[in-house]
């Protein structure tokens, strides 16, 4: 087992006679995915956007005060420059004329699915943030944007512990 004690040093993209294809770098086994990989099944099309609007729902674990606080921190790092601290489109880059006016969250026909979808792919002048934010971070920002819009939602317990219902806070108070 000498080769176990003294392994050959290979250049990452170099050639070698130790592999079938003669290359040191190998592709992963077909069908494998990296750890924490998130499959997003909505296409970067208007139809994908509409489907996300109709069917993409925030997981229950992000409907918490902790997710809201984390979302605010992330929003401050990634979104506030254009969208502003109130989500009204009056961010610093808009104020100094780098970008035209950004629409106010409250006046837009958006929901949790469309907010997430736009972070994945971008829309109009906004670029994709898929490489800067992981799945959990995107949902936390969605949670915070919902709060800015006034879409305060909480998780309501149901008889089935695997199911959750979303109820507007205003409806609970009446």
C-alpha positions in Angstrom: 0.0 0.0 0.0 2.8 2.3 -0.8 0.6 4.5 -2.9 -1.6 5.2 0.2 1.3 6.6 2.1 2.9 8.6 -0.7 0.2 9.9 -2.9 1.1 11.4 -6.3 1.0 15.2 -6.4 -1.1 16.4 -9.3 -1.7 19.8 -10.8 -5.5 20.5 -10.7 -6.0 20.8 -14.4 -2.9 18.9 -15.4 -2.7 15.6 -17.3 -2.1 12.2 -15.7 -2.1 8.6 -16.5 -3.9 7.7 -13.3 -7.4 8.5 -14.5 -9.4 7.1 -17.4 -9.8 10.5 -19.2 -6.2 11.5 -18.5 -7.1 14.6 -16.6 -6.4 15.2 -12.9 -9.6 17.2 -12.2 -12.7 15.0 -12.4 -16.3 15.9 -12.8 -18.7 14.9 -9.9 -20.7 11.7 -10.3 -23.8 12.3 -12.5 -26.8 13.3 -10.5 -25.0 14.6 -7.4 -25.5 18.1 -6.0 -23.4 20.1 -3.7 -24.3 20.4 0.0 -27.0 22.9 0.8 -27.9 23.1 -2.9 -31.3 24.5 -3.5 -33.3 23.5 -6.6 -35.4 26.3 -7.8 -38.0 25.0 -10.3 -39.3 28.3 -11.6 -37.9 29.5 -15.0 -36.6 33.0 -15.7 -39.5 33.9 -17.8 -42.8 35.9 -17.3 -44.5 32.5 -17.0 -42.1 31.5 -14.3 -42.7 34.8 -12.5 -46.4 34.3 -12.7 -46.2 30.8 -11.5 -44.0 31.9 -8.5 -46.6 34.6 -7.7 -49.4 32.0 -7.7 -47.7 29.1 -6.0 -44.4 29.9 -4.2 -45.0 30.3 -0.5 -42.6 31.2 2.3 -41.7 28.2 4.5 -43.2 28.5 8.0 -39.7 28.7 9.7 -39.2 32.2 8.2 -42.5 33.6 9.5 -40.8 34.4 12.9 -39.6 37.5 14.6 -36.0 36.1 14.5 -36.3 35.8 10.7 -37.7 39.3 10.5 -34.7 40.7 12.5 -32.2 38.7 10.3 -34.0 39.9 7.2 -33.7 43.5 8.3 -29.9 43.1 8.6 -29.6 41.4 5.2 -31.9 44.1 3.6 -29.6 46.8 5.0 -26.6 45.1 3.4 -28.0 44.2 0.0 -31.2 46.2 -0.7 -31.3 49.5 1.1 -29.0 51.2 -1.5 -31.7 51.2 -4.1 -34.9 50.4 -2.3 -34.4 52.7 0.6 -34.8 52.1 4.4 -38.6 52.2 4.1 -38.9 50.2 0.8 -40.2 53.3 -0.9 -37.6 53.3 -3.7 -35.6 56.3 -2.3 -32.3 54.6 -1.7 -29.0 56.4 -1.8 -28.2 55.3 -5.4 -31.5 56.6 -6.6 -31.1 59.8 -4.6 -27.7 60.6 -6.3 -29.1 59.7 -9.8 -27.2 56.4 -10.4 -30.5 54.7 -11.1 -34.0 55.9 -12.1 -36.7 55.8 -9.5 -37.4 52.4 -8.0 -41.1 51.6 -7.4 -42.4 51.6 -3.8 -43.0 48.1 -2.4 -46.4 49.2 -1.1 -47.7 50.2 -4.6 -46.5 47.1 -6.4 -48.5 44.0 -7.2 -46.0 41.6 -5.5 -46.1 38.8 -3.0 -43.7 36.5 -1.3 -43.3 34.4 -4.5 -42.5 37.3 -6.7 -40.1 38.9 -4.2 -38.2 35.6 -4.0 -38.3 35.1 -7.8 -36.9 38.6 -8.5 -34.0 38.0 -6.0 -33.2 34.7 -7.9 -33.3 36.1 -11.4 -33.5 39.9 -11.2 -36.1 42.0 -13.1 -35.7 45.2 -15.1 -32.7 47.1 -13.8 -32.3 44.9 -10.7 -29.8 42.1 -11.2 -30.0 38.6 -9.8 -28.8 38.2 -6.2 -28.8 34.4 -6.3 -25.0 34.2 -6.0 -24.9 36.7 -3.1 -27.7 35.2 -1.0 -28.5 31.6 -0.1 -32.0 30.2 0.1 -32.5 31.0 3.8 -31.2 34.6 3.4 -33.5 35.3 0.5 -36.5 34.1 2.5 -35.5 36.3 5.4 -35.3 39.3 3.1 -38.8 38.4 1.8 -40.0 38.3 5.3 -38.6 41.8 6.0 -40.0 43.2 2.7 -43.4 41.9 3.6 -43.1 43.8 6.9 -42.2 47.0 5.0 -45.2 46.5 2.8 -47.5 46.1 5.8 -48.1 42.4 4.9 -47.6 41.3 8.5 -48.2 37.6 8.6 -47.9 35.2 11.4 -48.0 31.5 11.6 -51.2 30.1 13.1 -51.3 26.6 14.6 -53.7 24.2 13.0 -55.1 20.8 14.0 -52.5 19.2 11.7 -49.0 19.8 13.0 -47.5 19.5 9.5 -49.7 22.2 8.1 -49.7 25.9 8.8 -52.1 28.7 8.0 -51.2 32.3 7.3 -53.4 34.8 8.9 -53.1 38.6 8.6 -52.6 40.2 12.0 -55.4 42.7 11.4 -57.8 39.8 11.1 -56.8 38.4 14.4 -57.3 41.6 16.2 -61.0 42.0 15.2 
